[in-house]
Amino acid sequence: MMAAYCQVSRAQPLVYMEIKLERLRWIRSFPCWSKTVFLSVEKRTAPHGSASPVGISVVVQVDKATSIVNGTGVYPSVPIALGEIIEKFGEPDFVSLQAEGPAEAPTSRMSLFWDELKMTVEMPQIDSHIYALEGTTTVEMVIFWDEAQYIDSNEISFGEYYRRWKGYGGCQP
């Protein structure tokens, strides 16, 4: 079992944070000049007979003023299909679509939001302005927020950027 230990030390105007996981082979500690500290921790191990590492990547967001964790996320170490998340937690309340780039080199990202859980699921960036979601689409990251950090569907205006969940299929700006 992994146990996490966080230590915050204050050095004006920086906050340094270090997280230690039992049996962790890699630790990152870094300065942050903003209101919150983002910390990324990875554990990488190569399977027996393999040169490719497999591991986890955890993100912890800490409010510098209070030293309280206000968001945690994970980049899954094994593929997780969006359909598995929806089957377990129900349908998202809304989505956001971020499209960028010119017509000859378009990119898009999509995020899905669950109000009751204060959960956001980030989907991978694609090279298109049309984002097609299927139950088998692999998620990139899952994030859980506290009340202050989560954007609730009652706090937003639906339109081109934020949209109500209408099921699987194509979505474009």
C-alpha positions as CSV (number, residue, x, y, z in Angstrom):
1,M,0.0,0.0,0.0
2,M,1.2,3.5,-0.8
3,A,1.1,6.2,1.8
4,A,1.6,9.9,0.9
5,Y,3.3,12.4,3.1
6,C,3.2,16.1,2.1
7,Q,5.6,18.7,3.5
8,V,5.2,22.4,2.8
9,S,8.0,24.8,3.7
10,R,7.7,28.6,3.1
11,A,10.6,30.5,1.6
12,Q,9.6,34.0,0.5
13,P,8.1,34.4,-2.1
14,L,8.1,30.7,-3.0
15,V,6.4,27.6,-1.6
16,Y,8.3,24.4,-2.0
17,M,6.4,21.2,-1.7
18,E,7.5,17.6,-1.6
19,I,5.4,14.5,-1.6
20,K,6.9,11.1,-0.6
21,L,5.3,7.8,-1.5
22,E,6.5,4.6,0.1
23,R,8.6,2.7,-2.4
24,L,8.7,5.8,-4.6
25,R,11.7,5.9,-6.9
26,W,11.2,9.4,-8.2
27,I,10.2,12.6,-6.3
28,R,9.7,16.1,-7.7
29,S,9.8,19.2,-5.5
30,F,9.5,22.6,-7.2
31,P,8.8,26.3,-6.5
32,C,5.5,27.9,-7.4
33,W,4.8,31.7,-7.6
34,S,1.0,31.4,-7.9
35,K,-1.8,31.1,-5.4
36,T,-1.9,27.3,-5.7
37,V,0.9,24.8,-5.8
38,F,0.6,22.0,-8.5
39,L,2.6,18.9,-7.7
40,S,3.1,16.1,-10.0
41,V,4.4,12.7,-8.7
42,E,5.3,9.8,-10.8
43,K,6.2,6.2,-9.9
44,R,7.8,4.3,-12.7
45,T,8.9,0.7,-12.8
46,A,9.8,-1.5,-15.7
47,P,7.9,-4.8,-15.9
48,H,10.1,-7.9,-15.7
49,G,11.8,-8.3,-19.0
50,S,10.6,-4.9,-20.3
51,A,12.5,-1.7,-21.0
52,S,9.3,0.4,-21.0
53,P,8.3,1.9,-17.6
54,V,4.7,1.5,-16.4
55,G,3.5,3.6,-13.5
56,I,1.2,6.2,-12.0
57,S,1.2,9.9,-12.2
58,V,-0.7,11.8,-9.4
59,V,-1.3,15.5,-9.3
60,V,-2.0,17.3,-6.0
61,Q,-3.1,21.0,-6.0
62,V,-2.5,22.9,-2.7
63,D,-3.7,26.4,-1.7
64,K,-0.6,28.3,-0.7
65,A,-2.4,30.5,1.8
66,T,-3.9,27.6,3.8
67,S,-1.6,24.7,2.8
68,I,-4.8,22.7,2.2
69,V,-5.2,20.3,-0.7
70,N,-8.0,21.5,-2.9
71,G,-7.7,19.2,-5.9
72,T,-6.3,15.8,-6.6
73,G,-6.0,14.0,-9.9
74,V,-4.5,10.9,-11.5
75,Y,-3.3,10.0,-15.0
76,P,-4.4,6.4,-15.1
77,S,-1.6,3.8,-15.5
78,V,-3.9,1.5,-17.5
79,P,-6.4,2.7,-20.1
80,I,-9.8,3.6,-18.7
81,A,-12.7,3.9,-21.2
82,L,-15.1,6.8,-20.8
83,G,-18.0,4.2,-20.8
84,E,-16.5,2.6,-17.7
85,I,-16.6,5.9,-15.8
86,I,-20.2,6.7,-17.0
87,E,-21.3,3.2,-16.0
88,K,-19.9,3.7,-12.5
89,F,-20.7,7.3,-11.8
90,G,-23.6,8.1,-14.2
91,E,-23.7,10.6,-17.0
92,P,-21.8,13.9,-16.7
93,D,-23.8,17.1,-16.1
94,F,-22.0,19.1,-18.8
95,V,-18.9,19.2,-21.0
96,S,-16.5,21.8,-22.3
97,L,-14.9,21.9,-25.7
98,Q,-11.7,23.8,-26.4
99,A,-10.9,24.1,-30.1
100,E,-7.7,25.8,-31.3
101,G,-5.6,26.3,-34.4
102,P,-6.3,27.1,-38.0
103,A,-8.4,24.9,-40.3
104,E,-5.3,23.2,-41.7
105,A,-3.9,22.3,-38.2
106,P,-6.9,22.1,-35.8
107,T,-6.7,20.7,-32.3
108,S,-9.4,20.1,-29.7
109,R,-9.7,19.0,-26.0
110,M,-12.8,18.0,-24.1
111,S,-13.6,17.9,-20.4
112,L,-16.6,16.3,-18.7
113,F,-18.0,17.4,-15.4
114,W,-19.9,15.6,-12.6
115,D,-21.4,18.2,-10.2
116,E,-22.3,15.8,-7.4
117,L,-18.9,14.3,-7.3
118,K,-17.0,17.5,-8.0
119,M,-15.2,15.5,-10.6
120,T,-13.7,16.4,-14.0
121,V,-12.5,13.9,-16.6
122,E,-10.1,15.3,-19.1
123,M,-10.0,13.7,-22.6
124,P,-6.9,13.7,-24.7
125,Q,-6.1,16.3,-27.3
126,I,-7.0,15.4,-30.8
127,D,-6.0,16.8,-34.2
128,S,-9.5,17.9,-35.3
129,H,-12.2,20.5,-34.6
130,I,-14.8,17.7,-34.3
131,Y,-14.4,15.7,-31.1
132,A,-16.1,12.3,-31.4
133,L,-16.8,10.6,-28.1
134,E,-17.5,6.9,-27.8
135,G,-17.8,4.6,-24.8
136,T,-14.5,3.2,-25.7
137,T,-12.7,6.6,-25.8
138,T,-9.8,6.5,-23.3
139,V,-9.7,9.2,-20.7
140,E,-6.5,11.2,-20.1
141,M,-7.0,12.3,-16.5
142,V,-9.5,12.2,-13.6
143,I,-9.6,15.1,-11.2
144,F,-11.5,15.6,-7.9
145,W,-12.0,19.2,-6.7
146,D,-13.1,20.8,-3.4
147,E,-16.2,23.1,-3.4
148,A,-14.2,26.3,-4.0
149,Q,-12.3,25.0,-7.1
150,Y,-15.0,23.1,-8.9
151,I,-17.1,24.9,-11.5
152,D,-20.7,23.8,-10.9
153,S,-23.2,23.8,-13.8
154,N,-25.2,26.4,-11.9
155,E,-22.3,28.8,-12.1
156,I,-21.7,28.8,-15.9
157,S,-23.4,30.0,-19.0
158,F,-24.0,27.3,-21.6
159,G,-23.0,28.2,-25.1
160,E,-20.1,27.5,-27.4
161,Y,-17.6,26.6,-24.7
162,Y,-19.8,24.9,-22.0
163,R,-22.5,22.5,-23.2
164,R,-25.0,20.1,-21.6
165,W,-24.1,16.4,-22.0
166,K,-26.1,15.0,-24.9
167,G,-24.5,11.6,-25.0
168,Y,-21.9,10.1,-27.2
169,G,-21.2,11.3,-30.7
170,G,-19.4,14.2,-32.4
171,C,-19.1,17.7,-30.9
172,Q,-17.7,20.8,-32.6
173,P,-17.6,24.5,-31.8
